[in-house]
Amino acid sequence: VLVDNGSTDGTVPAVRVAFPAVKIVELPANLHFAAGANAGLHRGLALDADYLWLLNNDVTVAPDALAEMVRLAELDPSIGVVGSQLIHPVDPPGTIVGANCDFLNGAIREPPTPADPALDRVVVDYVWGCSMLIRATVLRQIGAFDESYVAYFEDTDFCLRAKGAGWLTATALAA
């Protein structure tokens, strides 16, 4: 499912020609991340998907990223949300595996990438919505993104709501 969040660059006709099997949700304007993601999530739920992978159009993924994310979720049924490692090439360069919230002082802490190659995951409070695999059961239980967030922290809110409902959020270290 491709959600077109109000683009004007010819994306929709180009995708229809190049990938006729892709289901397109065409939004009339840029409704921002939460509403755009929700449109795709609702469509995926209607198609009876077991998992829904949010992936921003500016993200490049490893060829096996989705398989690794699903594998991790299948290995541990308590994981409701799976992220992939994010690599920032600049400012400063490095790998991000998610973040934890310190509710005592409001700080957000990004744990280091584990050096142990035997580890397949890092459990965190949240992962970023630019590459987030969500178990459909979680969406049915807690609902989708809060659309009152215009930009940023809608993914944090979602993962924390999932955590409050008893689900884990983890980053697949092989993804």
Salt bridges, closest charged atoms under 4 A:
GLU26 OE1 - ARG16 NH2 3.45
ASP48 OD1 - ARG140 NH2 3.93
GLU68 OE1 - ARG71 NE 3.02
ASP76 OD2 - ARG121 NH1 3.02
ASP102 OD2 - ARG109 NH2 3.00
ASP120 OD2 - ARG71 NH2 3.85
ASP120 OD1 - ARG121 NE 2.97
ASP125 OD1 - LYS163 NZ 2.49
ASP157 OD2 - ARG161 NE 3.01
